[in-house]
Amino acid sequence: MAQQHHDLTDSAAGPVTTGDALEAYLRAQATGFLRALRLYRETGGAANGSAGTGESVDAARALRRSARRISGSLHTFRPLLDPGWSEEIRPELAWVSGTLALEHACEARLERLLLALHRLSGATAVPVQTATAGAAGVAGRSRGSGVEPGAGAGTGTGTPAEADAMTSAGTAPGVPDGLGALPPAGAVPGAAAATASVAVGRRAAGPGPVPQKAAAGHPAHPAVPDRGNLTVGAAKAGALLDRQLTLARTRAHSTALQALGSSRFHAVADKVAVLASEVPLLASAATTDLRPLAAAAEERLRDAVSALPLVTAGLPYNAEALVHGLSPDPAPHPQDAPWHQVRLLLRLHRYALEVLHGGADSAPLDVRLLSAGQALDRHRDASEAAAAAAQAARTPRIAPATAYALGVLHADQRHEVEAARYAFQRSWQKQTIGTSTS
């Protein structure tokens, strides 16, 4: 399928875009950053016990969005800006964006892994996500994925190592979803006790499929078919992942709250406030064409893509993503790094296009770039999920069924990495045509 391709170096593509466009774009993004920060503070950063309200989640997302665009634009068009100022604020904005993204990443990773365990166990229904706060929310998510919240811990069926690892990695009940504050431990002891008693009763009855009770307002899910050790191990693996990633998410939440109240963040906010009224452009920026700098960003993207193994990625079921899958090295998968770099360069290219066209709403929709970016996002998510499964599998002395389930889960996510690379190759290799007038 042919896609329209805009040549950034073509003088006939439109009027010359100078530093005035960059100034207007940076001011707009700085204003959006301050507006999102005000909304985040008005909602208390969800620290008022609202358990991750939609306003606080949207505000945090808008903060990250504006910080990324300001930082990316400062990188692409740095020859037109005061070098000392831009090099000082750019890493600080990256720190803000990365800190705010950690909690959402842990939550999305846990949901992805639990859904994969549910699917690999042969379940016929997708678990329903509940919006209940506190331990009821955590228990509801575990029940929806066929996972007992206390599986393998203190019930006499899991190994002592599993119980110790899950207990030490766990958190107190009452951890809400989203950017909510943490209610005091034991906020809903009745729900936790009921869940534990149900778990013990099910284990006493054997590992076979048992119909689950319907939650309030939701129909009961069909029983999970018996798949031997995979189904038994999947429940314990899901509980272990839930404990570990919930702990990581809680820590990320605390880190974000501390960061947003620190003097470091206040200094960044002050600089962004100044940026909203005065952009430190060089004197030559007023007459400098921005298109060559944007074209340089596109060229860096193309060079990085040309270094990817697209020929191998274009072969279905090539199993390249599974190479080194049994490596004991806990470091990130080495073959994923070039793909992550392309994802970052693709973002910089998109932000440069937004500057040239006066904002994200005015930039032309490039389906090719959109689909390629979505494929790289799936690649990143699957890669990090596979790493989380591998990390859980390194827990000492876990049961063989649990280790087997985590191994299958890791391989499943590496296959998702392979599928994302294939989708990116298909999107990027689409034939492009130059713009023409009729």
N, C-alpha and C positions, 0 to 999 in steps of 0.2 A: 504494500500500500504506500503510495507516495505521500509524503508530508511536505508542507511548505516550510522552507528554511530561509531565515533572514540573515543576510550577509551584513555583519556589523561594520565592515570596512567599505561598503558601497556608499558613495556619496549621494546616490540617487534614492537611497532608502528612506530619507527624511531629512529634516533640518539638522544642522550641526548642534550637538548637545554639549554644553559647556559646564563649567563649575557651578553655575546657577542651579542647574538641575540637581547636582549632587547636594548642594546646600539645602534645597527644598526637601529632598528625600531624607537627609539626615535629621532635619528639623521635625519632619513628620514622624519619623521613627522615635525620636527622643520624646516628642509629645505623647506618643502612644505608650512609651515606657513609663512615663510619669503618671499617665492616666491609669494604667494597669496597677502601678504601685499604690496609688491612692485607693483603688478598689480593693486591693489585697489587704491594705491596712484597715479599711472600713469594715471588712468582713472578719477582721481579727486574724487574718491568715488561717482561718478555720481553727484558731486557738480558743474560740469561745464555746467549744463543745458541739459545734454544728456538724461534726463528722463528715467533713469534706463536702461543703455545699457547692452547688454549681457555680456560684459567683467566685468563690475562692479558687476553684480549679481553673476556671476560665481566666482569672486574673494571673495566676501563675503561668499559664500557657502563653498569655499575651506578653508577660514579662520576658520569657525565654525567646519568644518570637522577635520582639523588638531588639533584644540584646544581640541575638544572632545576626540580624540584618545590619545593625550598626557596626558590629565588629567585622563582618564580612565586607561591608562597603569600605571601611577604613583600610582593610587589607588590599582590596583591589585597586583603590584609587589613592593609595598612600603617597604617590609623587605630588599630589595636589594639596596635601594637608601638612600642617605643622608636624614635622617628624617626631619631635620630642613628645608632644601631646598625644598623638595617635598611638605611638608605641607604648605609652604609659597606660592608656585607657583600654586598649584592645584586649590584652590578656585579662584585665579585670572583668570585662564584659563576658569573656569566655568562662571565667570562673563563676559568675552569677548564673549563666545559662546552664552550665554543667551541674552546679549544686542543686538548682531547682529541678533538674531533669531526673535526678537519681531516684527519688521516691516513686515517681510515675513509672520509671523503667522497672523497678522491682515489682511493682504491682502488675504491670502488663506481662512481665516475664513469668510470674507465678500463674497468672490466668492462662497463659499460653501453654505452660507445661502441664497444668492440671487438665486442660481440655485435651491435650495430646494423650495423656494417660487414659482419660476416659474413652477416647477413640480407639486407642490400641488395645484396650481391654474388651473391645467388642460391644460396647454399649450402643443401643439403638437410638438414644435421645441425647441431645446436647444439654448439659447441666444449665439450669436457670440461675442467673446471677441475681442475688437479692441485694436490696439497698439498706438492709438492717444494720444499724451501728453496733459496735461493741463485739462481744464474743459471739452473739447471735449471728452477726454478719460473717465472721470467720467460719463458724460452724455451718452456716448455710452454704458457703462456697465449697466447703469440704464435702458436705452431703451431696451437693449437686454434681460433684465430680466422682462420686463413688468412693470417697476417702473418708475414713473415720478420723475425726480430729485428734483422738488420742491413740491411734493405731500404733502398736508396738511399744507403748510406754506405760509401764506399770500395770499391765493386764495379765502378765504371765505367759503371753504368746510370743512377744518379740524378744530379741536377744538383749542381755544387759547393756551391751555397747550401744545398741540402737536407742534404748531408753535413756541412757546417760547423754548421748549426743543430742537427742531431740529435746531433752529437758534443759540442757545447758544452752542450746541454740534457741529455745523458745522464749516467748515473752508472756507477760501477764495477760489474762483475758481482757477484752475491752479495747482492742486495737481497731480503729475504724478504717474504712476505705477512704481514698482520696487524700486531701490535705488536712484532714481533721486532727484535732488535738487528741491526746491519749487520755481516756477516762481513767479513773483510779482502778487499780487491780481489783478483780473480783466484783466488778460492777453487776454482773448477771450470773451469780454462782448457781442459781437454779438451773439455767440453761446448760451450763457446763456439766453439772452433775447428771442431768438427764441424758446428755449426750454420752457421757462416760458409761452410764448404766446400759444404754442401748448398745454401745460398742462391746461391752463385756458379754451381754446376752447374745449378740451375734456370733462372737468368737466361740462361746460355749456351744452354740448350735452347729458349728462347723463352718468351713470356708465357702460353702455353696452359696448360690444367689438367694438373697432374701429380699422380698418386696419392701421398699422404703415407704415410710409414712409421708403423706402429702403435707407440705408446708402450708401455712395459712395463705390462701389465695392462689396456690399453685397446685396443679395436678401432680399425682404421684408419678415418678419416672418408672419405666419398665425395669425389671430386674436385670442386672448385668450378667450376661452369660458366663458360665464357668470356663475359664481358660487356663486352669491349672495354676502353676507357679506364677505366671504373668499376672493373673488377676489378684492373687494374694499379695504378690510383691508390689503390684501397682498401688494398692491401698497404703502399704507401709512407705513406699517411695513417695507417694503424694503427701503423706503426713510429714515426712522428713523435709521435703522441699517446702512445704507450707511453713514449718517452723523456721527453717533457715532464711527463706526469703522474706518472711514477715519480720524477723529480727533485722535483716538488712534494710527493709523499708522503714522500720521504726527508727533505726539509727539515721537513715537519710532524712527522715522527717525532722528529727532533732537537730541534725546538722544544718538543715535549711533554715529552721527557726533561729538558730544561733547566728547563722551567717547574715540573715536579714536584719538582725539587731546589732550587728557589729559595727565598729567604727570604719572598718574597711568598706562595707557595703554603703554606709552613709557617704563616704568619700566618692564612691562611684555614682551614687544618686545625685550628689552635688554637681559632678562633672557633666552628667547627662542633662541636668537642669540648665547649666550654662550652654550646653550644645543646642538646646531647644530655642535659644534666643540668638546665639552667636556661634557660627561654625568657623573654626580656625583654618580657613583656606589661605593658601599662598596667593600672592598678588597676581601671579600668572594664571591662576585657575579660571579667572573670568573669561579668558580668551582661548583656553585649551579645550580641544575636542576630547570628549570622554570615550569615544568609540574605539580608538586604538587600545586604551587600557582594558576596556571590556572585551575586545577581541583577543588580547593577550590572556585573559582569564579563560576564554573559550579554548584557546590553543593549548593551555596547560591541561585542560580537561581532556582534549583529544589525545594529547601525548600520553596521559595516564591511561586512557582507555585502550590505546594501541598496545600498551605493555601488558594488558590482561590476556589470559589464554582464552580468547573468545572462540577459537576454533574448537577447543575441547569443550567449552561451556555450551556450544551449540549442538553437541551430541547428546541426545537423551540418554539417561541412565549410564553416564560415563563413570560414576562412582569416584570422581576425582576429589570430591569434598570429604570422602571418608579416609583418604590417605592420612597416615599418622594418627588415626583414630584411637589406637591403643597406646599411644605414647604416654609415658608416665610424667612428662613435663607438664606442670600446671599452667605454664604460660599460655597466652592466647594462641589460637591456631595461626601458624605463620602465613599460610596461604590466603587468609582472610584480609590481612592488612592492606594489600593493594586495592581490594574492592572497597574497603572502608575509606581509603584515600580518595577514590573516584567519587564516592558519595559526597564527601566534603567539597570537592572541586565542582561537582554538579550544583551544589547549593550556591557556591560563590558565583557560578555562571548565571544562575537564575536571579540572584540578587543584583548582579550587574545589569541584567536586562530590565529589572524593575527600575533601576536608576535612570536608564536611558529613556524609558517610556513613562516616567513620572509616577511610579508606584505600582504595587502588585495588581491593583484593579485595572490599571490602564495597560499593562503588559499583555501582548498577544498570547493566547493559549496555544502552547506547543504540546500537542498530544505525545509526541515522541519523548520530549524531556520529562513530561509528567509520568508516563508509564515507566520510563527508565528509573526515575527517582523512587517510585513506589516499589519497584523490584529491588532496588538497593536498600530501601528501608526494611523490606522483608528479609533480605540477606543479613542485615545487621541484627535484627531481632532473633532470627533463627540461630545465628552464630553465638550470640550471648546466651540464649536459652540452652544450647548444647553445652556451653561451658559451665553453666549452672548445674546441669545434670551430671556432668563429669565431676564437678567439685563435690556434689552430694555423694557420688559413688565412691569417693576417696575417704568417706567416713570410716574409721577403723572398726573392724569386727561386726559389720552389719550382716544381716541374714542373707544367705545366697539368693533367695527369691527377690529380696529388695535390690541387691546388686544387679541381678539379671534384668529386672524391670528398668532400672536406671540406665543400664547398657542399651536396652532396646530403645529407650527414650532418647538417649544421646544419638544413636544411629538415625532415628527418625528425624531429629532436628538437623543433622548433617545432610540428610536427603532434602530437607526443606532449603538448606543453603544451596544445594545443587540445583534445585528447581528455580530458586530466585536468580541464580546466575544464568540459567537457560532463558528465563523471561527477560532479563536485561539484554542478553545477546540478541534475542528476537526483536526487542524494541529498538536497540541502538542500530542494528543493521538494516532497518527500514530504509528504502530508497528516499533520498532527499532531492528536492528540486529547488532551484533558485526562484526568487520572487520575480514576477513579470507583470507587466501591465497590458491590458487588452484594449 
